[in-house]
Amino acid sequence: MHLVGLNKHEDRKERHGLLSVKGQVVIPRWLRKEFEITEGTRAYIQSTPQGILLKPVTRTYIKSLRGSLKGSGAMKALMEDRKREQEF
């Protein structure tokens, strides 16, 4: 059964994964490919009311963050902190 409006992997979102004795999770190949996860990829892991959220930190993810702090004053604060550190 295919529902209109669902993406090509929507029906796969409910599949089960495997946990090892060490707590390692096996991520299906189609998800690793979709999210560009390769051996050694780091991930941000967070507890949410719905369960565990896993966000892989890939080159694509890092590129998507470019400019996200523009206008926030973050760069100015960082430069001021570095200047204070150099004074000590």
N, CA, C and O atoms as a MOPAC input file, in Angstrom:
PM7 MOZYME 1SCF
protein

 N      0.84000 1    -1.17900 1     0.00000 1
 C      0.00000 1     0.00000 1     0.00000 1
 C      0.88200 1     1.23900 1     0.00000 1
 O      1.79100 1     1.35900 1     0.82200 1
 N      0.61900 1     2.14900 1    -0.91000 1
 C      1.39600 1     3.38400 1    -1.00000 1
 C      0.45500 1     4.56500 1    -0.81800 1
 O     -0.54500 1     4.67900 1    -1.52800 1
 N      0.76800 1     5.44300 1     0.12800 1
 C     -0.06600 1     6.60800 1     0.39000 1
 C      0.44500 1     7.80300 1    -0.38100 1
 O      1.65500 1     8.01200 1    -0.47500 1
 N     -0.45100 1     8.58400 1    -0.92800 1
 C     -0.09200 1     9.77800 1    -1.68800 1
 C      0.54900 1    10.79800 1    -0.75900 1
 O      0.08300 1    11.00200 1     0.36200 1
 N      1.62000 1    11.44000 1    -1.22500 1
 C      2.26200 1    12.50100 1    -0.46900 1
 C      3.42600 1    12.04100 1     0.39100 1
 O      4.12200 1    12.87900 1     0.96300 1
 N      3.66000 1    10.75700 1     0.50100 1
 C      4.78300 1    10.27100 1     1.29500 1
 C      6.02300 1    10.19600 1     0.42500 1
 O      5.94600 1     9.88500 1    -0.76300 1
 N      7.18200 1    10.48800 1     1.03800 1
 C      8.40700 1    10.38700 1     0.24600 1
 C      8.76100 1     8.92100 1     0.03800 1
 O      8.11800 1     8.03200 1     0.59600 1
 N      9.78100 1     8.67800 1    -0.76400 1
 C     10.09200 1     7.29900 1    -1.16000 1
 C     10.52900 1     6.41200 1     0.00100 1
 O     10.47000 1     5.18700 1    -0.11300 1
 N     10.97000 1     7.00400 1     1.12700 1
 C     11.41300 1     6.18900 1     2.25600 1
 C     10.43000 1     6.22400 1     3.41700 1
 O     10.70400 1     5.64200 1     4.46600 1
 N      9.29900 1     6.88600 1     3.25600 1
 C      8.34200 1     7.03300 1     4.34900 1
 C      7.93200 1     5.67900 1     4.92700 1
 O      7.80300 1     5.52900 1     6.14200 1
 N      7.73100 1     4.70200 1     4.05500 1
 C      7.30100 1     3.39700 1     4.52700 1
 C      8.42000 1     2.67700 1     5.28400 1
 O      8.14400 1     1.71800 1     6.00400 1
 N      9.64000 1     3.10200 1     5.14300 1
 C     10.77400 1     2.46200 1     5.80600 1
 C     11.05700 1     3.05400 1     7.18700 1
 O     11.83500 1     2.46600 1     7.93900 1
 N     10.47300 1     4.17000 1     7.54600 1
 C     10.78400 1     4.84900 1     8.79200 1
 C     10.45400 1     4.02000 1    10.02600 1
 O     10.99100 1     4.28300 1    11.10200 1
 N      9.60400 1     3.04800 1     9.89600 1
 C      9.16800 1     2.25300 1    11.02900 1
 C      9.94500 1     0.94100 1    11.19000 1
 O      9.63100 1     0.15100 1    12.08000 1
 N     10.92600 1     0.70300 1    10.36700 1
 C     11.66900 1    -0.56100 1    10.45200 1
 C     12.46900 1    -0.64600 1    11.74000 1
 O     12.86100 1     0.36800 1    12.31700 1
 N     12.70100 1    -1.87100 1    12.17700 1
 C     13.44000 1    -2.11000 1    13.41100 1
 C     14.94500 1    -2.13300 1    13.13400 1
 O     15.38400 1    -2.51700 1    12.05000 1
 N     15.71900 1    -1.72100 1    14.12400 1
 C     17.16800 1    -1.80100 1    14.04900 1
 C     17.65400 1    -2.79300 1    15.09100 1
 O     16.86200 1    -3.32400 1    15.86900 1
 N     18.93700 1    -3.03900 1    15.10500 1
 C     19.52100 1    -3.96900 1    16.06400 1
 C     20.42500 1    -3.21800 1    17.02400 1
 O     21.11900 1    -2.28000 1    16.63200 1
 N     20.41300 1    -3.63500 1    18.28100 1
 C     21.30900 1    -3.08900 1    19.29900 1
 C     22.26700 1    -4.18700 1    19.72700 1
 O     21.86200 1    -5.33100 1    19.93500 1
 N     23.55200 1    -3.83000 1    19.85900 1
 C     24.52900 1    -4.81100 1    20.31500 1
 C     24.60900 1    -4.78000 1    21.84200 1
 O     23.99800 1    -3.93000 1    22.49000 1
 N     25.36700 1    -5.71400 1    22.40000 1
 C     25.57200 1    -5.76500 1    23.84600 1
 C     26.22600 1    -4.46700 1    24.33800 1
 O     25.98800 1    -4.04000 1    25.46800 1
 N     27.04400 1    -3.84800 1    23.49200 1
 C     27.73600 1    -2.60200 1    23.84500 1
 C     26.86400 1    -1.37000 1    23.62900 1
 O     27.32600 1    -0.25400 1    23.86700 1
 N     25.61700 1    -1.53500 1    23.18500 1
 C     24.73300 1    -0.40400 1    22.94300 1
 C     24.89500 1     0.21200 1    21.57500 1
 O     24.36600 1     1.29400 1    21.31700 1
 N     25.61700 1    -0.45300 1    20.69000 1
 C     25.79800 1     0.05400 1    19.33500 1
 C     24.54900 1    -0.23200 1    18.51000 1
 O     23.90200 1    -1.26400 1    18.68500 1
 N     24.21800 1     0.68700 1    17.61500 1
 C     23.02900 1     0.55900 1    16.78300 1
 C     23.44000 1     0.31100 1    15.33600 1
 O     24.35400 1     0.96000 1    14.82600 1
 N     22.77200 1    -0.61800 1    14.68500 1
 C     22.99900 1    -0.86700 1    13.26700 1
 C     22.00800 1    -0.00200 1    12.49800 1
 O     20.79600 1    -0.17600 1    12.62200 1
 N     22.52900 1     0.93000 1    11.70300 1
 C     21.69700 1     1.81800 1    10.90000 1
 C     21.58900 1     1.20700 1     9.50500 1
 O     22.60500 1     0.89500 1     8.88500 1
 N     20.35900 1     1.03400 1     9.00800 1
 C     20.18700 1     0.42100 1     7.68200 1
 C     20.95300 1     1.17500 1     6.59700 1
 O     21.13100 1     2.39100 1     6.67000 1
 N     21.40000 1     0.42700 1     5.59500 1
 C     22.20200 1     0.98800 1     4.51200 1
 C     21.50900 1     2.15600 1     3.81200 1
 O     22.15800 1     3.15600 1     3.50700 1
 N     20.19800 1     2.04800 1     3.55000 1
 C     19.49600 1     3.11300 1     2.83400 1
 C     19.52200 1     4.41300 1     3.63200 1
 O     19.56000 1     5.48900 1     3.03400 1
 N     19.50300 1     4.34700 1     4.96600 1
 C     19.59400 1     5.55200 1     5.78200 1
 C     21.01800 1     6.09700 1     5.79100 1
 O     21.22100 1     7.31000 1     5.73100 1
 N     22.01400 1     5.19800 1     5.86600 1
 C     23.41000 1     5.65000 1     5.82500 1
 C     23.68400 1     6.37500 1     4.51800 1
 O     24.37100 1     7.39600 1     4.50300 1
 N     23.15100 1     5.85400 1     3.42500 1
 C     23.34400 1     6.47800 1     2.11700 1
 C     22.62100 1     7.82500 1     2.05800 1
 O     23.19200 1     8.82200 1     1.61800 1
 N     21.37400 1     7.85000 1     2.50000 1
 C     20.57000 1     9.08600 1     2.44900 1
 C     21.20000 1    10.21300 1     3.26200 1
 O     21.16200 1    11.37200 1     2.84900 1
 N     21.78300 1     9.87800 1     4.42300 1
 C     22.34800 1    10.90100 1     5.29900 1
 C     23.86800 1    10.98800 1     5.21700 1
 O     24.49300 1    11.63800 1     6.05500 1
 N     24.47100 1    10.34200 1     4.22000 1
 C     25.91100 1    10.38500 1     3.96000 1
 C     26.74000 1     9.95300 1     5.17400 1
 O     27.76900 1    10.55600 1     5.48300 1
 N     26.28100 1     8.91000 1     5.84900 1
 C     26.98400 1     8.39000 1     7.01600 1
 C     28.00500 1     7.36200 1     6.55300 1
 O     27.65900 1     6.37800 1     5.89900 1
 N     29.26200 1     7.59900 1     6.89800 1
 C     30.33200 1     6.66100 1     6.57700 1
 C     31.02200 1     6.27400 1     7.88000 1
 O     30.73200 1     6.83100 1     8.93900 1
 N     31.93700 1     5.31600 1     7.79200 1
 C     32.66000 1     4.87700 1     8.98700 1
 C     33.36200 1     6.07100 1     9.63400 1
 O     34.06000 1     6.82700 1     8.95800 1
 N     33.17800 1     6.23500 1    10.92200 1
 C     33.81500 1     7.32400 1    11.65800 1
 C     32.98700 1     8.60100 1    11.72300 1
 O     33.41400 1     9.56900 1    12.35200 1
 N     31.80600 1     8.63100 1    11.08700 1
 C     30.95500 1     9.82100 1    11.14600 1
 C     30.53000 1    10.06300 1    12.58700 1
 O     30.05800 1     9.15000 1    13.26400 1
 N     30.69900 1    11.28800 1    13.04800 1
 C     30.26200 1    11.65000 1    14.39200 1
 C     28.78100 1    11.99600 1    14.35600 1
 O     28.23900 1    12.34700 1    13.30700 1
 N     28.13100 1    11.89500 1    15.51100 1
 C     26.70800 1    12.19400 1    15.58200 1
 C     26.38700 1    12.93600 1    16.86700 1
 O     27.01200 1    12.71800 1    17.90500 1
 N     25.40800 1    13.80700 1    16.77700 1
 C     24.85900 1    14.51100 1    17.92700 1
 C     23.70700 1    13.64900 1    18.43300 1
 O     22.81100 1    13.30100 1    17.66400 1
 N     23.72000 1    13.30200 1    19.72200 1
 C     22.70600 1    12.42900 1    20.29300 1
 C     21.98600 1    13.18600 1    21.40000 1
 O     22.61900 1    13.76100 1    22.28500 1
 N     20.65500 1    13.18000 1    21.34200 1
 C     19.86200 1    13.95500 1    22.29800 1
 C     18.65600 1    13.14700 1    22.75400 1
 O     18.05900 1    12.40900 1    21.97000 1
 N     18.30300 1    13.29000 1    24.01700 1
 C     17.09600 1    12.68300 1    24.54600 1
 C     15.93200 1    13.63300 1    24.28800 1
 O     16.02600 1    14.82200 1    24.59300 1
 N     14.84600 1    13.12900 1    23.73500 1
 C     13.64900 1    13.94000 1    23.47000 1
 C     12.44600 1    13.23900 1    24.08700 1
 O     12.54100 1    12.06400 1    24.44000 1
 N     11.32200 1    13.92500 1    24.22600 1
 C     10.12000 1    13.26400 1    24.74300 1
 C      9.67200 1    12.07600 1    23.87600 1
 O      9.03100 1    11.15100 1    24.37500 1
 N     10.00600 1    12.10400 1    22.58700 1
 C      9.62400 1    11.01600 1    21.69000 1
 C     10.61100 1     9.85600 1    21.70100 1
 O     10.27200 1     8.76300 1    21.24900 1
 N     11.82600 1    10.06900 1    22.20900 1
 C     12.83900 1     9.02100 1    22.21600 1
 C     14.22000 1     9.60900 1    22.01800 1
 O     14.49400 1    10.72400 1    22.46200 1
 N     15.08500 1     8.87300 1    21.35900 1
 C     16.47100 1     9.29400 1    21.12600 1
 C     16.57800 1     9.90200 1    19.73300 1
 O     16.14400 1     9.30500 1    18.74800 1
 N     17.16200 1    11.09600 1    19.66000 1
 C     17.38000 1    11.77900 1    18.39200 1
 C     18.85500 1    11.65600 1    18.03700 1
 O     19.72000 1    11.98800 1    18.84800 1
 N     19.14100 1    11.18600 1    16.84600 1
 C     20.50200 1    10.99200 1    16.35900 1
 C     20.68500 1    11.84800 1    15.11500 1
 O     20.00300 1    11.63900 1    14.11200 1
 N     21.61600 1    12.82400 1    15.17400 1
 C     21.88700 1    13.69600 1    14.03000 1
 C     23.32700 1    13.50400 1    13.59100 1
 O     24.24500 1    13.90800 1    14.30400 1
 N     23.54400 1    12.89100 1    12.42400 1
 C     24.91800 1    12.72200 1    11.94400 1
 C     25.53500 1    14.07200 1    11.57800 1
 O     24.88100 1    14.92200 1    10.97300 1
 N     26.78800 1    14.25300 1    11.94800 1
 C     27.51900 1    15.48400 1    11.63200 1
 C     28.37800 1    15.19300 1    10.41200 1
 O     29.49100 1    14.68000 1    10.52500 1
 N     27.83800 1    15.53200 1     9.24000 1
 C     28.50400 1    15.26500 1     7.97100 1
 C     28.92100 1    16.58400 1     7.32100 1
 O     28.55900 1    17.65800 1     7.80100 1
 N     29.67300 1    16.50100 1     6.24000 1
 C     30.07400 1    17.71400 1     5.51300 1
 C     28.85300 1    18.50500 1     5.05400 1
 O     28.83800 1    19.73400 1     5.13000 1
 N     27.83800 1    17.80000 1     4.58200 1
 C     26.61300 1    18.46500 1     4.12000 1
 C     25.95600 1    19.21900 1     5.27000 1
 O     25.50500 1    20.35100 1     5.09400 1
 N     25.90000 1    18.59600 1     6.45300 1
 C     25.30600 1    19.24800 1     7.62100 1
 C     26.10600 1    20.49000 1     8.00500 1
 O     25.52800 1    21.54200 1     8.27900 1
 N     27.42600 1    20.37200 1     8.02600 1
 C     28.27700 1    21.50300 1     8.38800 1
 C     28.11600 1    22.63800 1     7.38600 1
 O     28.03500 1    23.80200 1     7.77900 1
 N     28.06700 1    22.31300 1     6.09400 1
 C     27.86100 1    23.34300 1     5.06600 1
 C     26.52000 1    24.03500 1     5.24000 1
 O     26.40000 1    25.22900 1     4.96800 1
 N     25.50700 1    23.29800 1     5.69100 1
 C     24.17800 1    23.88800 1     5.87400 1
 C     24.15700 1    24.92000 1     6.99700 1
 O     23.25600 1    25.75600 1     7.05800 1
 N     25.14600 1    24.86200 1     7.88100 1
 C     25.20400 1    25.80500 1     9.00100 1
 C     25.85800 1    27.13000 1     8.62500 1
 O     25.75800 1    28.10400 1     9.37000 1
 N     26.52500 1    27.17300 1     7.47300 1
 C     27.19500 1    28.40600 1     7.05100 1
 C     26.20400 1    29.56700 1     6.99600 1
 O     25.14600 1    29.48500 1     6.37000 1
 N     26.58100 1    30.63800 1     7.66600 1
 C     25.75700 1    31.84000 1     7.65900 1
 C     24.60300 1    31.81000 1     8.63800 1
 O     23.87300 1    32.79600 1     8.74900 1
 N     24.41100 1    30.70300 1     9.35900 1
 C     23.26400 1    30.60800 1    10.25700 1
 C     23.38000 1    31.54400 1    11.45800 1
 O     22.36800 1    31.88300 1    12.07000 1
 N     24.58800 1    31.96400 1    11.80200 1
 C     24.77300 1    32.87800 1    12.93300 1
 C     24.99400 1    34.31700 1    12.48300 1
 O     25.26300 1    35.19300 1    13.30400 1
 N     24.88100 1    34.55700 1    11.19100 1
 C     25.09600 1    35.89200 1    10.65300 1
 C     24.13700 1    36.88600 1    11.31700 1
 O     22.92800 1    36.66200 1    11.38800 1
 N     24.71400 1    37.98800 1    11.79900 1
 C     23.89500 1    39.02100 1    12.43600 1
 C     23.59100 1    38.74900 1    13.89300 1
 O     22.94100 1    39.56800 1    14.54200 1
 N     24.04600 1    37.61200 1    14.43400 1
 C     23.73900 1    37.27300 1    15.82200 1
 C     24.76000 1    37.85600 1    16.79900 1
 O     24.52500 1    37.86500 1    18.00800 1
 N     25.88400 1    38.34100 1    16.28600 1
 C     26.93400 1    38.86300 1    17.14800 1
 C     27.86300 1    37.78500 1    17.67200 1
 O     28.75400 1    38.07500 1    18.47000 1
 N     27.67400 1    36.55100 1    17.23900 1
 C     28.49300 1    35.43600 1    17.71300 1
 C     29.95600 1    35.61500 1    17.33300 1
 O     30.83400 1    35.35300 1    18.15500 1
 N     30.24400 1    36.05700 1    16.10600 1
 C     31.62400 1    36.22900 1    15.66100 1
 C     32.29600 1    37.33700 1    16.46000 1
 O     33.45500 1    37.19900 1    16.85100 1
 N     31.59600 1    38.41700 1    16.70200 1
 C     32.15800 1    39.52600 1    17.47400 1
 C     32.49100 1    39.06500 1    18.89000 1
 O     33.55800 1    39.39200 1    19.41000 1
 N     31.59600 1    38.31400 1    19.51500 1
 C     31.83300 1    37.79800 1    20.86700 1
 C     33.02800 1    36.84600 1    20.88100 1
 O     33.84300 1    36.88600 1    21.80200 1
 N     33.13500 1    35.99100 1    19.86500 1
 C     34.26400 1    35.06100 1    19.77200 1
 C     35.57600 1    35.81600 1    19.65300 1
 O     36.54800 1    35.48500 1    20.33200 1
 N     35.61300 1    36.82800 1    18.79500 1
 C     36.84000 1    37.61100 1    18.60700 1
 C     37.21400 1    38.35600 1    19.88500 1
 O     38.39800 1    38.45900 1    20.20700 1
 N     36.23400 1    38.87400 1    20.61800 1
 C     36.50900 1    39.55700 1    21.88600 1
 C     37.07200 1    38.58800 1    22.91300 1
 O     38.00100 1    38.93200 1    23.64400 1
 N     36.52200 1    37.37900 1    22.97900 1
 C     37.03500 1    36.35200 1    23.89400 1
 C     38.47200 1    35.98600 1    23.56000 1
 O     39.30300 1    35.86600 1    24.46000 1
 N     38.77500 1    35.80800 1    22.29200 1
 C     40.15000 1    35.46800 1    21.88100 1
 C     41.11700 1    36.59000 1    22.21600 1
 O     42.25000 1    36.33600 1    22.62400 1
 N     40.67400 1    37.83400 1    22.04700 1
 C     41.52700 1    38.97000 1    22.36700 1
 C     41.82300 1    38.99500 1    23.86400 1
 O     42.96100 1    39.24300 1    24.26300 1
 N     40.81100 1    38.74200 1    24.69800 1
 C     41.03400 1    38.70000 1    26.16000 1
 C     41.98700 1    37.57100 1    26.54200 1
 O     42.83500 1    37.75000 1    27.41700 1
 N     41.85800 1    36.40500 1    25.89300 1
 C     42.73100 1    35.27200 1    26.18000 1
 C     44.18000 1    35.60800 1    25.83900 1
 O     45.09100 1    35.19700 1    26.55800 1
 N     44.40600 1    36.34400 1    24.76000 1
 C     45.76600 1    36.68000 1    24.34000 1
 C     46.39900 1    37.70000 1    25.28700 1
 O     47.62400 1    37.78200 1    25.38600 1
 N     45.56200 1    38.47700 1    25.98200 1
 C     46.08700 1    39.46500 1    26.91800 1
 C     46.65700 1    38.82900 1    28.16700 1
 O     47.48000 1    39.43900 1    28.85000 1
 N     46.23400 1    37.61400 1    28.47900 1
 C     46.72500 1    36.93200 1    29.68800 1
 C     47.98000 1    36.20900 1    29.44300 1
 O     48.52200 1    35.58600 1    30.35500 1

